[in-house]
Amino acid sequence: MTKVAVLGAGSWGTALANTMAKNGNEVVIWSHKAEQAAEINDSHRNERYLPGAALDQKLLATDDMKVAVDGAAIVLFVVPTKAIRMVAKQLAEVLAELDQQVILAHAAKGLEQGTHLRISQMIAEEVPAKDYTGLAVISGPSHAEDVVKGDLTAISIGSDDATAAKALQQALANKDFRPYTNSDLIGSELGGALKNIIAIGSGMLIGKGYGANAQAALLTRGLVEIRRVGQALGAQPETFLGLAGIGDLIVTGMSPNSRNYRAGVALASGKPLSQVEEEMGMVIEGVNTIKAVVDFEKEFNLELPITRTLYQVIYEGKTIDQGITDLMTRPLKAED
């Protein structure tokens, strides 16, 4: 049995914590809201994020990070990208107070605004290296709503530390949830972040009434753009053919459970971005990540026509119809 502290009680954090608790691990989920922690402890529910889902009775919650982390072998961040630094700073203080060394992991999917840093880089800047033995990322095709009800799921754990990846793998694995490991932390993080952009475009197509042909074309060519960015930033190209790449892209780009997909559908209906974000009530990571990728396009002289067009639609006022026409009438070329 392993003690695991999960930082963040949203849908994905709760689903991962619940999976590990069902496996017999001692799992404590930290929320910054006392009432949310009380709901998980008292009624074994998290109705705002996973309505109707019954959580394992062994899963505990607290609004005191020190209580969650004390004695934990693994600390898993599952908070929005914009909250990573704040939570990491708080964790660094807790680890220093406890004089404790842990394995660090995260399941967030985004890039930091301004710096364009990956999540692991942000965490490493805030938590002293002496306080952790390895850093891993959970990525792959997985909707929290399906995981919590026991749908068959396979994910990938990326890390350049095999011991850290295997420890997390053991904590998560069961008959319904199959984690694989890989050694490409960079590619695993980028696949998880960049697929959100393409998922918004997929939702736009469906919202405009296009069908499976259009959706398949967008996802396939979108994967080419993801791979181009990944290779420019040092990722292994084969990572994007696995669960952290094409797997995550498929499930995010084709399912109404995906908030990025739903955001694309809503934008296609004519709603402004501000209204979509307000109605969603959760972070739409792809909306922010696209800014970083457009900068990467310029910095590394990359060809990213889908990403650039989506940026123009979201931030520069280009209509979706015009964006589609522009993409479909580009100069003809060989497939790459």
N, C-alpha and C positions, 0 to 999 in steps of 0.2 A: 504493500500500500504506500502511495506517495501523497504527501500534502502538496496541494496546488492552490495558489492564490490567483484568482482571476480578477483583473482590474477593469471594471466596466460591466454594468448590468443591463446593457441593451439586448437586442434580440440575439445577436451572434455570440456575445459573451455568455449570456444565459444558456444558450444551446450547448456550447462547448463545455461549460461548467457542469451542466446536467449530464452530459455524456460521460465525463470523467467521474462524476459522483456515482452514476449507475454502475461503473466498472469497479467500485469498491474503494476508490481513492478518497482521501479526506480533502474536500474541496470547499473553499470559502470564497465567495464572490463579494468584491468590494463595490459599493455604490456610494456616490457622494450624497445620495438622498436617503435619510433615515427611514422615511415612510416606505420607500421601495424595498429596502433591506428587511423591514418588518413584514411586508407582504410576502416576500419569499420565505421567511422563517415561519410565519404563522399560518399561511394558507397554501404555501407551496405553489404560488402563482406569480406571474409577472405579466399582468393583464395588459399593460400599455404596449409592451413590445411583443409578447407572445400570447395573444388572447385565446383563452380556452385550453391552453396547454397545462397539463399536470406535471409538476416538476418532482424530481426524486426527493423523497423526504429526508435523505441524508445530506442534501445540499444546504449549506449554511450561507448566510449573508450578513454583512456588517457595513456600517458607514465609517469604521475606524480602520484605516489602512494597516496600522501596526498589528492589529489583531489578525487581519487576513494574512499578512506576510510572515508573522512570527512562526518559525519552524518549517516554512514552506521550502521544498526543494526546487519548485518551478514557479515562476511568476509570469503570468500571461497577460499582456496588454490587449484589451479589446475595447478601445475608445476611439472616437473620431480623430482623424489626423491632426486637427487643430488643437486637440487637447493632449496630445502625446507629450509635449515638452513639460507642460504643467504637472501632469501625472508622474512623469519620469523624475522631475525635480523632487516631488514629494516622496517618491519611492527611495531616491538616493538618501534622503534624510532618515527615512525609516531603517534602511539597511545599515547605515552608519550607527544609528542608535542601538540596533540589535546586534551589531558586529556579526553579520550573517552574509554568507555567500550563496548565490542561487543561480539557476539556469534562467535566462531571460528569453521570452518569446513574445510574438505579437501576432495578431490576426487582423490588423488594420490594412486598408487598401487605398493608399493615396500618396501624394508627395507634398512636402511642406511648401507653402506659398512663399515666394521670395527667394528662398535658398534652393528650392527644388531637391532637397535632400530626401532620401528614402527614410522609412520609419526607423529601420535599424540604425542608421546614421544619427538620427535625432536622439534615440535612446542612448547610444554610445557617447554622445556629447554630454549627456546629463548624468549618467550613472557611471561612477568611477570603475575602471576595468578590474580593480581588485575585488569588487563586490559581486562579480558574476563570472561563471566559468564557460559560458557559451551563449550564443544568440541565434534564435531560429525564427522562422516565419511560417505560419499556417496559411496555405493558399489552396485553390482548387474549386471545383464545381460543388457548391454547397449553399443551400438556402436554409437559414435557421429554422424556418417554419417546418421544413421537411425533416431536418435532423432531429428535432425535438420529438417528433412523432414516430421516429424509428425507420424512416425511409432509408433505403440502401444508399450509402454515400462513400465515395473515395476521395481523399484529399492528399495533398503533398506537403511535406515539411521540409523546407529548404534551410540549410545551414552549412557553414564551412567547418562546423564542429560536429563530428559524427556522434559523439557521446550525448550531446545536447539533443540532437534530432531523435536519437533512439529513445531517450528518456521520455520525451513528449509522445513519441509513437506508442510506447508501452502504456502510457496513461490514457490514451484516447481509443486504442483499438478494442473493438468488440465485433460481434457477429453482424451488426448493422453498419458499422463505421470502420472503414479500412484506410489507415494512413500509410502512405509510402514516404520514403525519404529521398532527398537529392542534395547534392553538394553546391547548388547554385543559389545562394542567398539573393544575389542581385537580380537574376532573372525571375526568381519566384516573386519577389516584391514588385518588380516592374510589370510582370504579367497581371498581377492582381490589381495594380493601379490603373494601367492603361486600358484594360478591357472595359472599364466603366465608361470611357469616352465612346467607344464603338457601340456599347449597349444603348446609349442615348440616341445615337443615330438609328439603330435598329428599331427602337420604339417610335421614332419619328416616321420611319417608313410604314410601319404598321398603322400608325395613327393617320397617315395619309391614304390608307387604303391599298397599299401595295401588298404583294403576297410572298410566298416562300422563295420564289426565284430571286426577288430583290433582296430579301433578308439574307439568303445564303451567299449572294454575291458580296454584300456589305461585310459580313462576318469574315469571309475568306480573305478579301482584300484588306480588311482591317487588321487581320492577323499579320499580314505582310508588314504593315506599318509598325505594329507592336514589335515585331522581330527587328526591324531596322533600328528603332530607338534602343532596344535592348542590346544589340550588338555594339552600337556606338558607345554605350555606357558600360560595357565590359561583361555582359551576360553571355551565357552559353546558348547558342542558337537552338540546340535541341530541346532546351527547357520549354520553349514555346509550342512544341509539339506534344507536350504532356499535360498532366492535370492542371498545373499552374498556368498554362498557356491556353491552348485550344479548349481544354475542358472547362476552365472558368469562363472563357469567352462565350461558349455555347450556352451555358446555363444562365449567365447574366444577360446575354443578348437576346434570349428567346423566351424568358419566363416573366409573366406578370408579377411574380414575387420580387423581382429585381426593382429596386427603387430607381435606378438609373434608366432602365427600360421604361418604367412608368412615367418618369419625367419626360422622356422623349415623346411618348404618346400624348401627354398633356400639352407639351409645347406645340405639337402638331395640330392640336385643337384650337390654337390661337391664344392660349393663356400666356401672360408674361412670366418670365423666369421668377420674379419675386413672388408671384401668386403660387406658382408651382412649388417653390421651396416652402412657403408657409403652409400650404395644404398637405405637403408630404410629412411634415413634422419630424423628419429625420434628415441627416446630412446626405446630400447628393454629391458623392465624392468626385464623380466625373466632371462636374461643372467647374470645379476648381483645378483638377488635374490637367485639364485641357490647356490651361494657361502655360503651365510648365512645359508641356510637350511642344507647343508652338515655339517656345524659346529654344528647345532642343533642336527643332527643325532648322532654325537659323544658325545656331552655334555649330552644328555638325554637318550642315549643308545636306540635309536629308530631304527625300521626296515623300511628303505625307499629305496627299491631297484630301483624303477623307477628314483627317483631323483638322486641317486648315479650314476646310469648308464648314465643319461643325462649329469651329471657333467664330467664323464670320456670321453664321446664323445666330449663335447664342449671344455674341457680344457686339457685333457690328451691324445688325439690322438686315442682313441678307435674308430673303425669304427661303423657306425650306424647298419650295418648288424650284426656285432659281438655283439653289445649291445642287439639287438633284440633276438638273439640266447641265450645269457646269461640269459635274463629275462624269456624266454619261457622254459628253461631247468633247472630252479632252482628246488630244492627239492620240491616235492608235499606236500600240506598242506591243512588244512581246511580254508574255507573262513572266514574272520573276518571283 
